[in-house]
């Protein structure tokens, strides 16, 4: 599938750059953490996840899924009554985000960088799902222009920066421990 050059707006280019940077950070951390299976698994998992979001940015899969769901709701004569279910899904996303943070906090206790990386990835997941749901009131906020970009691009940047810094800090702690123990 070829993507038209005009489809790459400043907002979308920001998303591609942000998720591309997050993937690279996770790959760097993966190579740093080869000796630590638990840390390497987290870095690898995040690399695959962030890579999937990068591909989504390039190919617009979230909008294809949104269009499919919208078409199905229209066929079933449910489109006009979509706002209630959309609001419930968004409320469930907020609860799942909080639950995910709690689980991450319990599993990654003592690993501040890993917890930060997981929080960034969870935020990216919630943003992706929120865009698929596409409730008009939320879209009004996410797609408000700020200069040449939309608000959502700054949220992508924040999520990716959080993931990148977190996974690199977590892997840096491994590198320091190896040097101290290896010296």
C-alpha positions as CSV (number, residue, x, y, z in Angstrom):
1,X,0.0,0.0,0.0
2,X,1.4,3.4,-1.0
3,X,0.8,6.3,1.2
4,X,0.2,9.7,-0.4
5,X,2.8,12.3,0.6
6,X,0.0,14.8,1.5
7,X,-1.3,12.3,4.1
8,X,1.8,13.0,6.2
9,X,0.8,16.1,8.1
10,X,3.0,17.7,10.8
11,X,0.9,15.8,13.4
12,X,1.4,12.5,11.8
13,X,5.1,13.1,11.2
14,X,5.4,13.9,14.9
15,X,3.7,10.6,15.7
16,X,6.0,8.6,13.4
17,X,9.1,10.3,14.9
18,X,7.9,9.8,18.4
19,X,7.1,6.1,18.0
20,X,10.2,5.6,15.9
21,X,12.3,7.0,18.7
22,X,10.6,4.9,21.3
23,X,11.2,1.7,19.2
24,X,14.9,2.7,19.0
25,X,15.1,3.3,22.7
26,X,13.6,-0.1,23.4
27,X,16.0,-1.8,21.0
28,X,19.0,-0.1,22.6
29,X,17.7,-1.2,26.0
30,X,17.2,-4.7,24.8
31,X,20.8,-5.0,23.7
32,X,22.0,-3.5,27.0
33,X,19.9,-5.9,29.0
34,X,20.8,-9.2,27.2
35,X,22.2,-10.7,30.3
36,X,19.1,-9.8,32.5
37,X,16.2,-12.0,31.2
38,X,13.5,-10.0,33.0
39,X,14.7,-6.6,31.8
40,X,15.3,-7.9,28.3
41,X,11.7,-9.3,28.1
42,X,10.3,-5.9,29.1
43,X,12.5,-4.1,26.6
44,X,11.6,-6.6,23.8
45,X,7.9,-6.5,24.6
46,X,7.9,-2.7,24.6
47,X,9.9,-2.7,21.3
48,X,7.3,-4.9,19.6
49,X,4.4,-2.8,21.1
50,X,6.0,0.6,20.1
51,X,6.8,-0.9,16.7
52,X,3.2,-1.8,16.2
53,X,2.2,1.7,17.1
54,X,4.8,3.1,14.6
55,X,3.3,0.9,11.9
56,X,-0.1,2.1,12.9
57,X,1.0,5.7,12.5
58,X,2.3,5.0,9.0
59,X,-0.7,2.9,7.7
60,X,-3.5,4.4,9.8
61,X,-4.8,1.1,11.0
62,X,-6.7,2.7,14.0
63,X,-8.7,4.8,11.5
64,X,-9.4,1.8,9.4
65,X,-10.7,-0.1,12.4
66,X,-12.7,3.0,13.4
67,X,-14.3,3.1,9.9
68,X,-15.1,-0.6,10.0
69,X,-16.8,-0.3,13.4
70,X,-18.7,2.8,12.2
71,X,-19.8,1.0,9.1
72,X,-21.0,-2.0,11.1
73,X,-22.9,0.2,13.5
74,X,-24.5,2.0,10.6
75,X,-25.5,-1.4,9.0
76,X,-27.0,-2.5,12.3
77,X,-28.8,0.9,12.7
78,X,-26.9,1.6,15.9
79,X,-24.8,4.5,14.7
80,X,-27.2,7.2,15.9
81,X,-27.1,5.8,19.5
82,X,-23.3,5.4,19.7
83,X,-22.5,8.1,22.2
84,X,-23.6,6.1,25.3
85,X,-21.6,3.0,24.4
86,X,-18.6,5.2,23.4
87,X,-18.7,7.0,26.7
88,X,-18.8,3.6,28.6
89,X,-15.8,2.3,26.6
90,X,-13.8,5.4,27.4
91,X,-14.7,5.1,31.1
92,X,-13.6,1.5,31.0
93,X,-10.4,2.6,29.4
94,X,-9.7,5.0,32.2
95,X,-10.3,2.2,34.7
96,X,-8.1,-0.2,32.8
97,X,-5.4,2.4,32.6
98,X,-5.5,2.8,36.4
99,X,-5.6,-1.0,36.9
100,X,-2.7,-1.4,34.5
101,X,-0.6,1.2,36.4
102,X,-1.4,-0.6,39.7
103,X,-0.3,-4.0,38.2
104,X,2.9,-2.4,36.8
105,X,3.6,-0.7,40.1
106,X,3.3,-4.1,41.9
107,X,5.4,-6.1,39.3
108,X,8.0,-3.4,38.8
109,X,8.4,-2.1,42.3
110,X,11.9,-0.8,42.8
111,X,12.5,-0.3,39.1
112,X,11.5,3.3,38.6
113,X,12.7,3.4,35.0
114,X,10.7,0.2,34.1
115,X,7.6,1.6,35.8
116,X,8.0,4.9,33.9
117,X,8.3,2.9,30.6
118,X,5.3,0.8,31.3
119,X,3.2,4.0,32.2
120,X,4.2,5.5,28.9
121,X,3.2,2.4,27.0
122,X,-0.1,2.2,28.8
123,X,-0.8,5.9,27.9
124,X,0.0,5.1,24.3
125,X,-2.4,2.2,24.4
126,X,-5.2,4.3,25.9
127,X,-4.6,7.0,23.3
128,X,-4.8,4.5,20.5
129,X,-8.1,3.0,21.9
130,X,-9.5,6.5,22.5
131,X,-8.8,7.4,18.8
132,X,-10.6,4.2,17.7
133,X,-13.6,5.0,19.8
134,X,-13.6,8.6,18.6
135,X,-16.2,10.2,20.8
136,X,-16.9,13.6,19.4
137,X,-16.3,15.5,22.6
138,X,-12.9,13.9,23.2
139,X,-12.0,14.3,19.5
140,X,-12.7,18.0,19.9
141,X,-9.9,18.1,22.5
142,X,-7.4,15.7,20.9
143,X,-7.6,17.3,17.4
144,X,-7.5,20.9,18.5
145,X,-4.7,22.6,16.5
146,X,-1.7,23.9,18.4
147,X,0.4,25.6,15.8
148,X,1.0,23.2,12.9
149,X,0.2,20.1,15.1
150,X,-2.8,18.8,17.0
151,X,-3.0,18.2,20.8
152,X,-2.8,14.5,20.3
153,X,0.7,14.8,18.8
154,X,1.9,16.3,22.1
155,X,0.3,13.4,24.0
156,X,2.1,10.9,21.7
157,X,5.4,12.7,22.3
158,X,4.8,12.6,26.1
159,X,3.9,8.9,26.0
160,X,6.9,8.0,23.9
161,X,9.3,10.2,25.8
162,X,8.1,8.6,29.0
163,X,8.6,5.1,27.6
164,X,12.0,5.9,26.0
165,X,13.4,7.6,29.1
166,X,12.0,4.9,31.4
167,X,13.4,1.9,29.4
168,X,16.8,3.6,29.0
169,X,17.0,4.5,32.7
170,X,16.1,0.9,33.5
171,X,18.7,-0.5,31.2
172,X,21.3,2.0,32.4
173,X,20.9,0.7,35.9
174,X,21.8,-2.8,34.5
175,X,24.8,-1.5,32.7
176,X,26.1,0.2,35.9
177,X,25.5,-3.0,38.0
178,X,27.4,-5.1,35.4
179,X,30.4,-2.7,35.5
180,X,30.4,-2.6,39.3
181,X,30.1,-6.4,39.6
182,X,32.5,-7.0,36.7
183,X,35.2,-4.6,38.1
